[in-house]
Amino acid sequence: MGLNSLRQLLADGATPGRADDDAVRRQWWAALAVLQNDFLLPLEPLTGVWLAAPLPALFEPRLLQHLRGWVWAPDELEALLTPVPALLPSEPAQALAASDAAAQFSRLPLTDDDGTDPLLLVITPRLQVALAVDGSAGARRLLVRFEPAVLSNALALVHERLEDSDRQAAAGLRQQLQTLGSLHSDPSLPLQFWARLAERLAAMAPSVTLQPLVSSSEPAPQSKTGSNGELALLEAITHEVRTPLATIRTLIRSLLRRSDIPVLVRQRLEQIDGECSEQIDRFGLIFLAAELQRQPQAETPDDLQHLARTDLGALLQQMRPLWQRQLGRRGLHFNLSLAADLPEVRSDPSRLETMLGGLIDRFSRSLADGSEVHLSLVEAGTRLKLRLHCPGGDPERDLSDDPASQQELVGPVLSWNPTTGSLQLSRQATQQLFHQLGGRLTERSGSGLTVFFPTC
């Protein structure tokens, strides 16, 4: 049984396609983002199985870590998709999580008659769905099926294929499905999914409008709709950048586990891995900032349920090796100073880790080669004071977004330094993101950056 038979099963009764390949690929990436971010990640507990071809379709680390997967892939990619052994305990948690994620899927042989169009089947106790792309040139289409009967037949075809090609994988899939127990899906899921997909695709399509020239020195007024359109476009761009980078990083980290890679090649791959991680995190923060701007009525940190007790000192110690390597690639030095017996704070540890990395990136972008980035954490009354500064630096160095630092605002989220070409989160956006994480950011000329977190 070839995978094309599975695509034909999913296509039965579907509307004929009329899209070109570029359009259907854009639909595929948007559907993956909606499925993972809006439907799978909120599931608790997160458990289930997934099967994909011809490459891993899932790219969110938490999903890869908790869901068991199999990937039909060409023989040339066997080395890249070999399960990854755990890293040494000395590695930072972020790298360990990525390694564990890569170890959760196994490669299956892809035959010549399987085709190369993407395919994904996800089965969890509360959500079951199949996605695929098929159709000839000019008649391409995205298939998304939630019907229990269709998915049951799809699993039967998958089991038949595995029994013929890899009985161990067939037994593993049967065992995983048995542990899921009874399956249930909300009948309204298809409507919710297509509505969210339409919203995301609309955000990906920029509108072109003609604006009259304004001779007055006053800036032209901008409607709320226009502002939301710019933010939606920014969200779409960040997604388009992060998604392929995440796939590249997953494959590179798998390749790095091979023992026969020459030293120079390994160094280059590690450098690519580091750059991918930095840009994924960087654009992830831009996406969050844009999303926050589009939700002006968002709850205050005191009302947010995701804030939890967080050992900030332990988090900084955990991330120190990663930050040292990142800054080291720019010729910078990193020093961490922690006071003893620090109390816990209330925040979101997963987002705080990324946000602190973004803060260090923002602070260090314009530092000269050989500079030292110093991060300290001490008690300050009922709060913890996290300070980021450059000892011995220029006291006149202005870190704010005013003209003295040559920063120009690019909308409500980004600022740009025309002298260096550096694009980063604006001060306002950075402050709002920390506010959502329970912190308060202050930024003064010559004194670096300071974030206060209330203690528990």
C-alpha angles and dihedrals in degrees: 000000000000123000089246087071088058091051090049090053091052090046094054108118094002123133113264114259126247102175130108122236096264092053095048092047089054089051090050094053091046091050091051091051093049093046094050103037101034103031115018105036094054091056115111121224094027107214136135146089136276136191125196143173145238094351134003107288097191115078106168107108094218092055093047089050097051105031123071112231145187125196127199103214139161118270089247089068096049093105091050095051098044110126110265121233117229117276122241116283090246091069117101118262092249092059092043091052090051091050092049089049093053090050093060097077132058131205123249124194116265116211129209094255095051094087127220102254113119120261133182133180119185124185121184129154092259104028132040122176143153125207127189143157121223143148138091126278111302091010100069121144143179115237120205117175128183100162112123093220093052092047092046090054090046091054090049090055091047091050091049090051093049093047088057098043109023118010092180090059090046091054091047092052092048091050093049092049091050091054091055092067121198115002126224134175130188107249089221093060095096092055092045092048097050091045092053091044091052090051092051094046090049089053090051093056110078117211120226116216132171114238122199117244113258116214095182119095088233114097116252113259115253122211122228089243092056091048091050089049091055091048091049090051090049090052090050093050092050090051092049089053099043099047100062091038090056091052091048091049093050092052094044093051090052091050091050090064090069114104097208098066115119115247094245092050090049091052091051092048091049089051091051090047091052094048091048091051093049093050094044090054092042095052090041089061091047089053092050091048092051091047090051091051090054091053104057091163093059117143122263118253092256089062098044112108095204094068110104141168106292130189096219094181092054090047092054092048089049094052097042097094091050094049091046090056094045094050091041090062087061094047093255130131126225128210126183124197121185129182117228126261097011117183122236123263131213113250145109106279096198095052094035090060091056093041093053090049089052091049091053090048091050093049096045100044095095099034118121121247111278095027120140122232110207122197120186135178122196139153118266108183109289092351140063115240116215111190128188117191145140112245112224092010126141107292089208093057105122117210098184130100096250123115092264089073093043091241117150121194116238101195122311096307111041138051127195132206106211092195095058102021089234116155116195145147113294119245091251093052091047091050092050093050092051089046089058088052094052096260136114118218122207124184124188134174112267096000102080125223127321129189123189120204123190112237123234 
